[in-house]
Amino acid sequence: MMAIYDLLAPYYDAATGDSATEAAFIHDIIERRHSQASTLLDLACGTGSITALLAGLYEVSGLDISPGMLAIAREKVRSGTELYLADMTNFSLAARFDVIVCAYKGINHLLSLAAWKIAFDRACEHLSRGGLFIFDIATLSHLQGMASIPQVVEEFAGNYLLIRVRTADGIRRTRTVSGSCAASLHDLPQKGGEPGPASTQPQDRLIDGLAVTRAAGGAGWPDASSADDAVGR
Protein backbone atom coordinates (compact mmCIF):
# COMPACT_ATOMS: atom_id res chain seq x y z
CA MET A 1 0.00 0.00 0.00
CA MET A 2 2.78 2.46 0.90
CA ALA A 3 4.56 1.92 -2.43
CA ILE A 4 1.33 2.46 -4.36
CA TYR A 5 0.69 5.86 -2.83
CA ASP A 6 4.31 6.94 -3.07
CA LEU A 7 3.92 6.34 -6.81
CA LEU A 8 0.65 8.30 -6.95
CA ALA A 9 1.84 11.20 -4.76
CA PRO A 10 3.14 13.51 -7.54
CA TYR A 11 -0.19 13.24 -9.41
CA TYR A 12 -2.65 12.99 -6.53
CA ASP A 13 -3.64 16.64 -6.11
CA ALA A 14 -4.03 17.25 -9.81
CA ALA A 15 -6.22 14.17 -10.16
CA THR A 16 -8.43 14.75 -7.10
CA GLY A 17 -8.89 18.51 -7.38
CA ASP A 18 -9.83 21.08 -4.74
CA SER A 19 -10.67 19.82 -1.23
CA ALA A 20 -12.50 22.95 -0.06
CA THR A 21 -15.96 21.34 -0.14
CA GLU A 22 -14.83 18.36 1.93
CA ALA A 23 -13.02 20.58 4.45
CA ALA A 24 -16.09 22.80 4.85
CA PHE A 25 -18.31 19.76 5.39
CA ILE A 26 -15.97 18.44 8.09
CA HIS A 27 -15.88 21.83 9.80
CA ASP A 28 -19.68 21.98 9.76
CA ILE A 29 -19.93 18.59 11.48
CA ILE A 30 -17.42 19.65 14.13
CA GLU A 31 -19.32 22.89 14.76
CA ARG A 32 -22.53 20.95 15.28
CA ARG A 33 -21.13 18.03 17.29
CA HIS A 34 -18.06 19.36 19.15
CA SER A 35 -17.90 23.15 18.83
CA GLN A 36 -15.23 23.50 21.52
CA ALA A 37 -12.74 21.30 19.65
CA SER A 38 -9.27 22.79 19.17
CA THR A 39 -6.99 19.88 18.17
CA LEU A 40 -7.44 17.65 15.13
CA LEU A 41 -5.66 14.63 13.64
CA ASP A 42 -6.13 13.99 9.91
CA LEU A 43 -5.83 10.20 9.62
CA ALA A 44 -4.61 8.91 6.23
CA CYS A 45 -4.04 12.57 5.38
CA GLY A 46 -2.37 11.91 2.03
CA THR A 47 -0.94 15.09 0.53
CA GLY A 48 -2.44 17.17 3.32
CA SER A 49 -5.00 19.15 1.32
CA ILE A 50 -7.71 18.86 3.98
CA THR A 51 -5.13 19.16 6.77
CA ALA A 52 -3.95 22.50 5.38
CA LEU A 53 -7.46 23.86 4.87
CA LEU A 54 -8.42 23.07 8.47
CA ALA A 55 -5.16 24.46 9.87
CA GLY A 56 -6.60 27.94 10.20
CA LEU A 57 -9.42 26.60 12.40
CA TYR A 58 -7.71 23.97 14.55
CA GLU A 59 -4.29 22.88 15.73
CA VAL A 60 -3.84 20.15 13.14
CA SER A 61 -1.64 17.08 12.77
CA GLY A 62 -1.54 14.50 9.98
CA LEU A 63 -0.80 10.79 9.74
CA ASP A 64 -0.20 8.70 6.64
CA ILE A 65 1.55 5.49 5.60
CA SER A 66 3.19 7.06 2.53
CA PRO A 67 6.42 9.09 2.83
CA GLY A 68 5.79 10.49 -0.65
CA MET A 69 2.37 11.80 0.32
CA LEU A 70 3.69 13.30 3.56
CA ALA A 71 6.52 15.05 1.71
CA ILE A 72 3.92 16.96 -0.31
CA ALA A 73 1.81 17.59 2.78
CA ARG A 74 4.84 19.12 4.50
CA GLU A 75 4.95 21.82 1.82
CA LYS A 76 1.33 22.84 2.55
CA VAL A 77 1.25 23.10 6.33
CA ARG A 78 2.91 25.49 8.73
CA SER A 79 6.38 24.76 10.02
CA GLY A 80 6.18 22.72 13.19
CA THR A 81 2.98 20.90 12.25
CA GLU A 82 3.23 17.28 13.33
CA LEU A 83 3.09 14.83 10.42
CA TYR A 84 3.35 11.20 11.48
CA LEU A 85 4.52 8.37 9.21
CA ALA A 86 2.39 5.41 10.34
CA ASP A 87 -0.28 2.87 9.43
CA MET A 88 -3.78 3.86 10.58
CA THR A 89 -4.16 0.42 12.18
CA ASN A 90 -0.85 0.53 14.05
CA PHE A 91 0.12 3.83 15.61
CA SER A 92 0.74 5.11 19.11
CA LEU A 93 1.17 8.84 19.67
CA ALA A 94 1.82 10.77 22.85
CA ALA A 95 -0.83 13.30 21.85
CA ARG A 96 -4.62 13.10 22.17
CA PHE A 97 -7.03 14.97 19.91
CA ASP A 98 -10.46 16.54 20.19
CA VAL A 99 -11.27 15.43 16.64
CA ILE A 100 -9.89 12.71 14.37
CA VAL A 101 -10.80 12.81 10.69
CA CYS A 102 -10.39 10.17 7.99
CA ALA A 103 -11.66 11.58 4.70
CA TYR A 104 -11.68 10.58 1.03
CA LYS A 105 -12.90 7.08 1.99
CA GLY A 106 -9.52 6.29 3.52
CA ILE A 107 -11.07 3.58 5.74
CA ASN A 108 -12.07 1.65 2.60
CA HIS A 109 -8.41 1.00 1.83
CA LEU A 110 -8.42 -1.46 4.75
CA LEU A 111 -9.48 -4.75 3.19
CA SER A 112 -11.23 -6.52 6.08
CA LEU A 113 -13.76 -5.65 8.75
CA ALA A 114 -11.20 -6.77 11.34
CA ALA A 115 -8.79 -4.09 10.06
CA TRP A 116 -11.58 -1.50 10.22
CA LYS A 117 -12.21 -2.43 13.87
CA ILE A 118 -8.51 -2.08 14.67
CA ALA A 119 -8.41 1.36 13.04
CA PHE A 120 -11.47 2.38 15.07
CA ASP A 121 -9.72 1.16 18.23
CA ARG A 122 -6.59 3.20 17.45
CA ALA A 123 -8.70 6.30 16.80
CA CYS A 124 -10.63 5.82 20.05
CA GLU A 125 -7.37 5.50 21.98
CA HIS A 126 -6.17 8.84 20.61
CA LEU A 127 -9.30 10.90 21.24
CA SER A 128 -9.65 13.29 24.14
CA ARG A 129 -12.58 12.71 26.48
CA GLY A 130 -15.76 13.49 24.58
CA GLY A 131 -13.83 13.53 21.30
CA LEU A 132 -15.26 13.14 17.81
CA PHE A 133 -14.19 10.72 15.04
CA ILE A 134 -15.35 11.69 11.53
CA PHE A 135 -14.88 9.34 8.58
CA ASP A 136 -16.53 8.70 5.24
CA ILE A 137 -16.94 5.39 3.44
CA ALA A 138 -17.80 4.11 -0.02
CA THR A 139 -21.37 2.79 -0.16
CA LEU A 140 -22.77 -0.05 -2.23
CA SER A 141 -24.19 2.39 -4.77
CA HIS A 142 -20.77 4.06 -5.05
CA LEU A 143 -19.10 0.71 -5.75
CA GLN A 144 -21.76 -0.22 -8.30
CA GLY A 145 -21.39 3.11 -10.06
CA MET A 146 -17.60 2.92 -10.20
CA ALA A 147 -17.58 -0.68 -11.42
CA SER A 148 -20.17 0.04 -14.12
CA ILE A 149 -17.94 2.62 -15.85
CA PRO A 150 -15.54 1.02 -18.38
CA GLN A 151 -12.83 3.58 -17.70
CA VAL A 152 -12.19 7.20 -16.81
CA VAL A 153 -9.60 9.34 -18.58
CA GLU A 154 -8.54 12.62 -16.96
CA GLU A 155 -6.12 15.19 -18.31
CA PHE A 156 -3.86 17.02 -15.90
CA ALA A 157 -0.49 18.76 -15.94
CA GLY A 158 0.17 17.79 -19.55
CA ASN A 159 -0.55 14.11 -18.88
CA TYR A 160 -3.50 11.74 -18.99
CA LEU A 161 -4.66 9.52 -16.16
CA LEU A 162 -6.49 6.31 -17.09
CA ILE A 163 -8.60 4.73 -14.34
CA ARG A 164 -10.23 1.30 -14.71
CA VAL A 165 -12.35 -0.09 -11.88
CA ARG A 166 -13.53 -3.66 -11.34
CA THR A 167 -15.00 -5.69 -8.50
CA ALA A 168 -12.86 -8.43 -6.94
CA ASP A 169 -14.69 -11.11 -8.92
CA GLY A 170 -14.28 -9.16 -12.15
CA ILE A 171 -17.98 -8.33 -12.46
CA ARG A 172 -18.79 -4.76 -13.40
CA ARG A 173 -21.87 -4.60 -11.15
CA THR A 174 -22.55 -6.39 -7.88
CA ARG A 175 -25.57 -6.95 -5.64
CA THR A 176 -23.59 -7.93 -2.56
CA VAL A 177 -23.26 -5.56 0.39
CA SER A 178 -19.66 -6.57 1.05
CA GLY A 179 -17.01 -6.68 -1.63
CA SER A 180 -13.78 -5.19 -2.79
CA CYS A 181 -12.98 -2.92 -5.67
CA ALA A 182 -9.63 -2.51 -7.42
CA ALA A 183 -8.76 0.55 -9.47
CA SER A 184 -6.00 0.17 -12.01
CA LEU A 185 -4.34 3.50 -12.71
CA HIS A 186 -1.90 4.08 -15.54
CA ASP A 187 -0.27 7.18 -16.95
CA LEU A 188 -1.04 7.33 -20.63
CA PRO A 189 1.59 8.83 -22.93
CA GLN A 190 2.25 12.48 -22.26
CA LYS A 191 1.25 14.99 -24.88
CA GLY A 192 4.80 14.87 -26.15
CA GLY A 193 4.51 11.14 -26.73
CA GLU A 194 6.68 9.80 -23.90
CA PRO A 195 5.07 7.08 -21.74
CA GLY A 196 4.26 7.96 -18.13
CA PRO A 197 5.78 6.02 -15.24
CA ALA A 198 2.84 5.11 -13.01
CA SER A 199 0.94 1.82 -12.97
CA THR A 200 -0.78 0.87 -9.71
CA GLN A 201 -3.70 -1.18 -8.38
CA PRO A 202 -5.01 0.28 -5.11
CA GLN A 203 -7.91 -1.66 -3.57
CA ASP A 204 -10.96 -0.58 -1.61
CA ARG A 205 -13.14 -2.73 0.65
CA LEU A 206 -16.88 -2.15 0.97
CA ILE A 207 -18.50 -3.03 4.31
CA ASP A 208 -22.25 -2.57 4.82
CA GLY A 209 -23.29 0.38 6.98
CA LEU A 210 -24.82 -1.69 9.79
CA ALA A 211 -21.57 -3.63 10.29
CA VAL A 212 -19.64 -0.36 10.31
CA THR A 213 -21.91 1.12 12.97
CA ARG A 214 -21.57 -2.02 15.10
CA ALA A 215 -17.78 -1.98 14.71
CA ALA A 216 -17.62 1.67 15.72
CA GLY A 217 -19.83 1.00 18.72
CA GLY A 218 -17.59 -1.87 19.74
CA ALA A 219 -14.59 0.48 19.66
CA GLY A 220 -16.22 2.72 22.25
CA TRP A 221 -18.73 4.87 20.34
CA PRO A 222 -22.21 3.72 21.39
CA ASP A 223 -23.67 6.87 19.79
CA ALA A 224 -22.06 6.26 16.37
CA SER A 225 -24.24 7.86 13.72
CA SER A 226 -24.28 8.76 10.04
CA ALA A 227 -24.40 12.23 8.55
CA ASP A 228 -25.79 10.72 5.32
CA ASP A 229 -28.88 8.54 5.10
CA ALA A 230 -27.34 6.80 2.07
CA VAL A 231 -24.68 5.02 4.12
CA GLY A 232 -25.16 1.27 3.93
CA ARG A 233 -27.56 1.22 1.00
N, C-alpha and C positions, 0 to 999 in steps of 0.2 A: 504493500500500500504506500509506504513512504517513497519508494522509487517512482511509482506512478505519478504522484503529485509533485515530486521534484521536477519531473519531465514536463508536467503541465504548467508549472509555476510561471514561466515567462509569458504564457499566452492567456492565463486564467482571467485576468481583469478585462482584457479586450473581448474575451468570449462571453463573459457573464454580464458585463455592463455595469451601470450605476447601481449602488446599493442603498440609495437614499430612501426609497420606499420601504425596504425591509427594516432599516434602522429606525425610521419614524414609527413603524408598526410596533417594534420592540419597545421603544420609548413610551408609546401609548399604553401598552400592557403594564409596564412598570409603574407608570403614573396612576393607573387604576388599582393595581394590586399591591404595590409596595412603594408608595410615594416618598418615603423617607430614605430610600436606598441611596448609597453613595459609592459603593465599590462594586465592580462588575468584572467577571471573568468571561471572556469569549472563548468557548470550548470549540476545538476544531476551527480555529479562526482563519485558517488559510492565509491569504495575502493581506489580511487585516483591514479590509475595506469597511466592514461594519464596526470593527474595533475603533478605527480612526474617527468615524462619524459620531460615535457615542462618547468619544474622549472629552468633548466639551461639556458633557452632562454628568459624567461619572469619572471616578478614578478607575481606569480600565487596565486590565491585563489580558494577555492572549495565550492560548495553548494550542499547539499543533504538532503532528507527527512528522511533518515535512520541513527539513532545514531550508529547502528552496523557497517554500511559501513564507516561512518566517523571515527570510532575508528581505523579501519584498515588503512584508509587513513592517519591518524595522524602519524602512524609509518613509513610512506614512505616519507613524506615531511619534509623540514627543520623546526626546531623550530621557532615559530613565524609566520608561514604561517597561514593565516586566513582560517578557515574552518567553514562555516555557516550551522547550522541546520535549514532548511527551505524548504517549498514547492516551486517548481519552478513557481507556479502560484500566490504565495502570499508571496513576500519578499520585504523588503525595507532596503537597505544598505546605509550607509553614503558614501561609495566609488563609483567611476565610473571607467569603464574599457575600454581600447582600443579595446579589443577583448573579446567576450563571446562565449564559446564553449558548445555545448550539443551533445555529441557523443554517440555511441552505441545505436542509435535509441531511446534515452531517451524521446524525444517528443512523440513517439508513445504510451508511457505509460499513456498519457492523453487521456481519452476515449470519447472526443467530440471535434468538431471543435471550439466550444466556448472556451473550456479550452486551446486549442492551441493558439487562438487569445490572451487570457489573458497572457499566457506565453510569447508570442511575445511582448506584451505591457510591461511586467516587464523587459524583456531583453532590449528593446529600452530605457526605463527609466534609465537603469544603464550603458548605453554606453557613452563614451566620444564623443565629437563632431567628426564626421567622422569615428566613430567606426564600427567594423565589427562583425556580429553575424554569427557563423558557426554552422550548425546542420545537422545531417543526419536523414533520415526517411526510414522506411520499404516501399517498393513499392508493387504494386499488384503482380508482379511476385515473389517477396520474400514471400509474404503471401501464394500464391498458392503452392510454393515449400515446405514451411514448413508444410502446412496442408496436403500435399500429402504423407508425410513420416509417416508411422505408429508409429514409435517411434525411439528415439535415445538413445543409451546407451554409456556412457563415463566412463572410469575408471580414478580415480585420488585419490592420497593420501590414497591408500588402500581401497577405497570405490568405489561404482558405482553410477552414476547419471543417472536416467531414465527420459527422456523428452518426453512427448506426447503433440502434438499440434493439435488443432481443431479450426474451425471457429465458430463464435457465434451460428450459426444455426446447428452446428454439422456436416456440410458437409465438406468433406476433400478438395474439390477444389471449388473455387468460381469464377464467372465471374463479380461480382460487383466491382466497383472501390472504394467502401467505405464499410468497414466491420471491425469486431474486431476478434482478435485471442487470444485464451487462451492457455497457456502452463502449463501443470500439471507436476510438478517436484517432484520426490520422491527419497529419498535415498534407494537404494536396500540394502540387507544385506551386511555388511562388509565381507571381506574375512574370518574373524574369525567366521562369522555366526550370529553376533548380528545385529538386525535391526537398520537402521539409523533413525535419528530423524526428518528429514525434509519432509514436504509435503505441497506444496504451489501451488497457481494458479494465477500467474501474468497475466495481460491482456495487449494486445497491440491494438491500434486503427489505422486503415489504412485510410488515407484521400488522395484523388487524388491530383496529383501534381499541377494542375491548382488552386484548392481551397487553397492549401498551399501558393502558390505564391501570390494570392489575399489577403490572411490573413496577410502575411508578409508585403505586400504593405500597407495595412490598418493600420498596427502598426507603419508605418513611414519609410519603406524601399521601395521607388518606384523603386529602381534598383535591387530588389531581383532577384537572378539568381541561376541556378543550376550548380554544378561542374560536373554533371553526366547526360548525355542525357537520361538515363534510368528512371529518376525520373518521376513518374506519369503514366508510362506504365501499 
